[in-house]
């Protein structure tokens, strides 16, 4: 089993905690992470350090769960579902879940960016998608900085871009 903290080394310490409701929490810890978190052979210090371990692990698990619950506003796919299935729901997912996709690819040993060519049939779609993402980011920044005139302008650009994209698909 792999360590629950570093996700790299082989676990050598296995802990299980059962609360009053019968719910179990399991921790797998490698030697380096155990030493780093103050686990030693001293029986007096081990009680406090184990309590801190479960506390630290549950906080980390909540953060991971929050990240996995993020959803694509277009298709509704969650980050957790993307990791489980290994496929995206729509083109927007690539931009929204960029970090998750990169980590999944790294698990397969793929660390470089794609350097090939884009199929010609997708070239126009790619630019429209990129334009939409860029405009959406500018709109969000303008709203955040309370520059509502720019925000209205970006909103209008987005509507025009979406209308032209819809009109372009009907002609094809």
Short mmCIF file of the C-alpha atoms (twelve columns), coordinates in Angstrom:
data_MODEL
# 
_entry.id   MODEL 
# 
loop_
_atom_site.group_PDB 
_atom_site.id 
_atom_site.type_symbol 
_atom_site.label_atom_id 
_atom_site.label_alt_id 
_atom_site.label_comp_id 
_atom_site.label_asym_id 
_atom_site.label_seq_id 
_atom_site.Cartn_x 
_atom_site.Cartn_y 
_atom_site.Cartn_z 
_atom_site.pdbx_PDB_model_num 
ATOM 1   C CA . UNK A 1   0.000   0.000  0.000   1 
ATOM 2   C CA . UNK A 2   1.076   3.554  -0.674  1 
ATOM 3   C CA . UNK A 3   1.435   6.205  2.037   1 
ATOM 4   C CA . UNK A 4   -1.708  8.349  2.484   1 
ATOM 5   C CA . UNK A 5   0.366   11.492 3.074   1 
ATOM 6   C CA . UNK A 6   3.095   11.535 0.400   1 
ATOM 7   C CA . UNK A 7   1.441   9.125  -2.092  1 
ATOM 8   C CA . UNK A 8   4.919   7.954  -3.123  1 
ATOM 9   C CA . UNK A 9   6.539   5.590  -0.618  1 
ATOM 10  C CA . UNK A 10  5.410   2.166  0.526   1 
ATOM 11  C CA . UNK A 11  3.480   2.271  3.816   1 
ATOM 12  C CA . UNK A 12  4.978   0.460  6.813   1 
ATOM 13  C CA . UNK A 13  2.623   1.653  9.566   1 
ATOM 14  C CA . UNK A 14  -1.079  0.835  9.348   1 
ATOM 15  C CA . UNK A 15  -3.531  2.493  11.728  1 
ATOM 16  C CA . UNK A 16  -7.294  2.129  12.056  1 
ATOM 17  C CA . UNK A 17  -9.571  4.325  14.146  1 
ATOM 18  C CA . UNK A 18  -13.175 3.445  14.973  1 
ATOM 19  C CA . UNK A 19  -15.451 6.178  16.340  1 
ATOM 20  C CA . UNK A 20  -18.571 5.742  18.464  1 
ATOM 21  C CA . UNK A 21  -20.809 5.345  15.390  1 
ATOM 22  C CA . UNK A 22  -18.734 2.422  14.122  1 
ATOM 23  C CA . UNK A 23  -17.201 4.425  11.270  1 
ATOM 24  C CA . UNK A 24  -13.626 3.430  10.482  1 
ATOM 25  C CA . UNK A 25  -10.745 5.573  9.323   1 
ATOM 26  C CA . UNK A 26  -7.629  3.848  8.048   1 
ATOM 27  C CA . UNK A 27  -4.191  5.400  7.662   1 
ATOM 28  C CA . UNK A 28  -1.230  3.945  5.824   1 
ATOM 29  C CA . UNK A 29  2.032   5.753  6.603   1 
ATOM 30  C CA . UNK A 30  5.561   5.369  5.260   1 
ATOM 31  C CA . UNK A 31  8.544   5.609  7.602   1 
ATOM 32  C CA . UNK A 32  9.589   9.073  6.343   1 
ATOM 33  C CA . UNK A 33  6.137   10.581 6.915   1 
ATOM 34  C CA . UNK A 34  5.878   8.914  10.339  1 
ATOM 35  C CA . UNK A 35  9.186   10.415 11.460  1 
ATOM 36  C CA . UNK A 36  8.229   13.793 9.973   1 
ATOM 37  C CA . UNK A 37  4.982   13.754 11.977  1 
ATOM 38  C CA . UNK A 38  6.641   12.821 15.266  1 
ATOM 39  C CA . UNK A 39  5.844   9.135  15.533  1 
ATOM 40  C CA . UNK A 40  8.552   7.473  17.584  1 
ATOM 41  C CA . UNK A 41  8.893   4.326  19.646  1 
ATOM 42  C CA . UNK A 42  8.281   6.306  22.864  1 
ATOM 43  C CA . UNK A 43  4.840   5.154  24.150  1 
ATOM 44  C CA . UNK A 44  4.097   8.522  25.819  1 
ATOM 45  C CA . UNK A 45  4.547   10.581 22.661  1 
ATOM 46  C CA . UNK A 46  2.854   8.127  20.324  1 
ATOM 47  C CA . UNK A 47  -0.637  8.764  21.742  1 
ATOM 48  C CA . UNK A 48  -0.611  12.484 20.989  1 
ATOM 49  C CA . UNK A 49  1.051   12.105 17.598  1 
ATOM 50  C CA . UNK A 50  -1.465  9.481  16.415  1 
ATOM 51  C CA . UNK A 51  -4.352  11.791 17.337  1 
ATOM 52  C CA . UNK A 52  -2.726  14.560 15.337  1 
ATOM 53  C CA . UNK A 53  -2.251  12.204 12.387  1 
ATOM 54  C CA . UNK A 54  -5.946  11.424 12.093  1 
ATOM 55  C CA . UNK A 55  -6.781  15.110 12.487  1 
ATOM 56  C CA . UNK A 56  -4.308  16.083 9.739   1 
ATOM 57  C CA . UNK A 57  -5.493  13.287 7.481   1 
ATOM 58  C CA . UNK A 58  -9.182  14.189 7.869   1 
ATOM 59  C CA . UNK A 59  -8.449  17.829 7.014   1 
ATOM 60  C CA . UNK A 60  -6.511  16.723 3.942   1 
ATOM 61  C CA . UNK A 61  -9.329  14.339 2.964   1 
ATOM 62  C CA . UNK A 62  -11.892 17.173 3.194   1 
ATOM 63  C CA . UNK A 63  -9.787  19.308 0.836   1 
ATOM 64  C CA . UNK A 64  -9.462  16.438 -1.645  1 
ATOM 65  C CA . UNK A 65  -13.204 15.768 -1.457  1 
ATOM 66  C CA . UNK A 66  -13.945 19.449 -2.111  1 
ATOM 67  C CA . UNK A 67  -11.696 19.338 -5.181  1 
ATOM 68  C CA . UNK A 68  -13.340 16.131 -6.405  1 
ATOM 69  C CA . UNK A 69  -16.805 17.694 -6.008  1 
ATOM 70  C CA . UNK A 70  -15.995 20.577 -8.395  1 
ATOM 71  C CA . UNK A 71  -18.271 20.364 -11.412 1 
ATOM 72  C CA . UNK A 72  -18.173 21.485 -15.014 1 
ATOM 73  C CA . UNK A 73  -20.864 24.177 -15.493 1 
ATOM 74  C CA . UNK A 74  -21.549 22.975 -19.035 1 
ATOM 75  C CA . UNK A 75  -21.985 19.198 -18.751 1 
ATOM 76  C CA . UNK A 76  -22.128 18.681 -14.972 1 
ATOM 77  C CA . UNK A 77  -19.252 16.203 -14.779 1 
ATOM 78  C CA . UNK A 78  -17.369 16.225 -11.470 1 
ATOM 79  C CA . UNK A 79  -13.604 16.040 -11.068 1 
ATOM 80  C CA . UNK A 80  -13.974 12.780 -9.144  1 
ATOM 81  C CA . UNK A 81  -16.007 11.247 -11.959 1 
ATOM 82  C CA . UNK A 82  -13.416 12.386 -14.495 1 
ATOM 83  C CA . UNK A 83  -10.649 10.668 -12.498 1 
ATOM 84  C CA . UNK A 84  -12.733 7.508  -12.130 1 
ATOM 85  C CA . UNK A 85  -13.902 7.208  -15.752 1 
ATOM 86  C CA . UNK A 86  -10.818 8.683  -17.411 1 
ATOM 87  C CA . UNK A 87  -12.835 10.650 -19.960 1 
ATOM 88  C CA . UNK A 88  -14.192 14.183 -20.078 1 
ATOM 89  C CA . UNK A 89  -17.819 15.144 -20.595 1 
ATOM 90  C CA . UNK A 90  -17.386 18.114 -22.938 1 
ATOM 91  C CA . UNK A 91  -14.685 20.391 -24.397 1 
ATOM 92  C CA . UNK A 92  -15.033 22.829 -21.461 1 
ATOM 93  C CA . UNK A 93  -13.874 20.089 -19.085 1 
ATOM 94  C CA . UNK A 94  -10.371 20.351 -20.529 1 
ATOM 95  C CA . UNK A 95  -10.047 23.937 -19.336 1 
ATOM 96  C CA . UNK A 96  -11.888 23.505 -16.035 1 
ATOM 97  C CA . UNK A 97  -10.135 20.291 -14.957 1 
ATOM 98  C CA . UNK A 98  -6.712  21.071 -16.410 1 
ATOM 99  C CA . UNK A 99  -4.791  20.144 -13.240 1 
ATOM 100 C CA . UNK A 100 -6.739  16.920 -12.689 1 
ATOM 101 C CA . UNK A 101 -6.186  15.812 -16.291 1 
ATOM 102 C CA . UNK A 102 -2.485  16.615 -16.021 1 
ATOM 103 C CA . UNK A 103 -2.162  14.521 -12.831 1 
ATOM 104 C CA . UNK A 104 -3.993  11.569 -14.434 1 
ATOM 105 C CA . UNK A 105 -1.661  11.740 -17.437 1 
ATOM 106 C CA . UNK A 106 1.376   11.893 -15.151 1 
ATOM 107 C CA . UNK A 107 0.178   8.675  -13.508 1 
ATOM 108 C CA . UNK A 108 0.531   7.083  -16.959 1 
ATOM 109 C CA . UNK A 109 4.013   8.571  -17.386 1 
ATOM 110 C CA . UNK A 110 2.951   11.378 -19.740 1 
ATOM 111 C CA . UNK A 111 4.544   14.613 -18.561 1 
ATOM 112 C CA . UNK A 112 5.036   16.659 -21.715 1 
ATOM 113 C CA . UNK A 113 2.567   18.858 -23.548 1 
ATOM 114 C CA . UNK A 114 1.127   17.584 -26.809 1 
ATOM 115 C CA . UNK A 115 3.286   18.771 -29.682 1 
ATOM 116 C CA . UNK A 116 1.396   17.330 -32.638 1 
ATOM 117 C CA . UNK A 117 -0.897  19.111 -35.038 1 
ATOM 118 C CA . UNK A 118 -4.567  19.790 -34.554 1 
ATOM 119 C CA . UNK A 119 -6.931  18.201 -37.061 1 
ATOM 120 C CA . UNK A 120 -8.103  20.832 -39.537 1 
ATOM 121 C CA . UNK A 121 -11.778 20.087 -38.841 1 
ATOM 122 C CA . UNK A 122 -11.239 21.155 -35.186 1 
ATOM 123 C CA . UNK A 123 -9.155  24.293 -35.810 1 
ATOM 124 C CA . UNK A 124 -12.117 26.698 -35.859 1 
ATOM 125 C CA . UNK A 125 -13.791 25.051 -32.876 1 
ATOM 126 C CA . UNK A 126 -10.565 25.287 -30.891 1 
ATOM 127 C CA . UNK A 127 -10.259 29.031 -31.482 1 
ATOM 128 C CA . UNK A 128 -13.914 29.667 -30.552 1 
ATOM 129 C CA . UNK A 129 -13.486 27.652 -27.360 1 
ATOM 130 C CA . UNK A 130 -10.303 29.524 -26.464 1 
ATOM 131 C CA . UNK A 131 -11.935 32.879 -27.194 1 
ATOM 132 C CA . UNK A 132 -14.881 31.960 -24.985 1 
ATOM 133 C CA . UNK A 133 -12.626 30.939 -22.091 1 
ATOM 134 C CA . UNK A 134 -10.514 34.091 -22.407 1 
ATOM 135 C CA . UNK A 135 -13.591 36.331 -22.516 1 
ATOM 136 C CA . UNK A 136 -15.157 34.522 -19.548 1 
ATOM 137 C CA . UNK A 137 -11.962 35.031 -17.513 1 
ATOM 138 C CA . UNK A 138 -11.871 38.727 -18.447 1 
ATOM 139 C CA . UNK A 139 -15.540 39.057 -17.501 1 
ATOM 140 C CA . UNK A 140 -14.908 37.439 -14.122 1 
ATOM 141 C CA . UNK A 141 -11.918 39.728 -13.486 1 
ATOM 142 C CA . UNK A 142 -13.920 42.817 -14.423 1 
ATOM 143 C CA . UNK A 143 -16.754 41.847 -12.079 1 
ATOM 144 C CA . UNK A 144 -14.292 41.084 -9.297  1 
ATOM 145 C CA . UNK A 145 -12.691 44.515 -9.716  1 
ATOM 146 C CA . UNK A 146 -16.166 46.097 -9.945  1 
ATOM 147 C CA . UNK A 147 -15.497 47.488 -13.415 1 
ATOM 148 C CA . UNK A 148 -19.057 46.975 -14.631 1 
ATOM 149 C CA . UNK A 149 -18.654 48.809 -17.942 1 
ATOM 150 C CA . UNK A 150 -15.954 46.374 -19.039 1 
ATOM 151 C CA . UNK A 151 -17.959 43.483 -17.619 1 
ATOM 152 C CA . UNK A 152 -20.969 44.471 -19.739 1 
ATOM 153 C CA . UNK A 153 -18.751 44.739 -22.807 1 
ATOM 154 C CA . UNK A 154 -17.267 41.253 -22.200 1 
ATOM 155 C CA . UNK A 155 -20.757 39.870 -21.555 1 
ATOM 156 C CA . UNK A 156 -21.927 41.250 -24.912 1 
ATOM 157 C CA . UNK A 157 -18.857 39.800 -26.653 1 
ATOM 158 C CA . UNK A 158 -19.587 36.414 -25.086 1 
ATOM 159 C CA . UNK A 159 -23.212 36.513 -26.262 1 
ATOM 160 C CA . UNK A 160 -22.132 37.460 -29.775 1 
ATOM 161 C CA . UNK A 161 -19.534 34.681 -29.797 1 
ATOM 162 C CA . UNK A 162 -22.077 32.106 -28.599 1 
ATOM 163 C CA . UNK A 163 -24.646 33.255 -31.176 1 
ATOM 164 C CA . UNK A 164 -22.094 33.054 -34.008 1 
ATOM 165 C CA . UNK A 165 -20.967 29.603 -32.831 1 
ATOM 166 C CA . UNK A 166 -24.579 28.357 -32.820 1 
ATOM 167 C CA . UNK A 167 -25.271 29.911 -36.222 1 
ATOM 168 C CA . UNK A 168 -22.060 28.339 -37.584 1 
ATOM 169 C CA . UNK A 169 -23.105 24.818 -36.547 1 
ATOM 170 C CA . UNK A 170 -26.512 25.091 -38.220 1 
ATOM 171 C CA . UNK A 171 -24.890 25.862 -41.592 1 
ATOM 172 C CA . UNK A 172 -22.678 22.768 -41.475 1 
# 
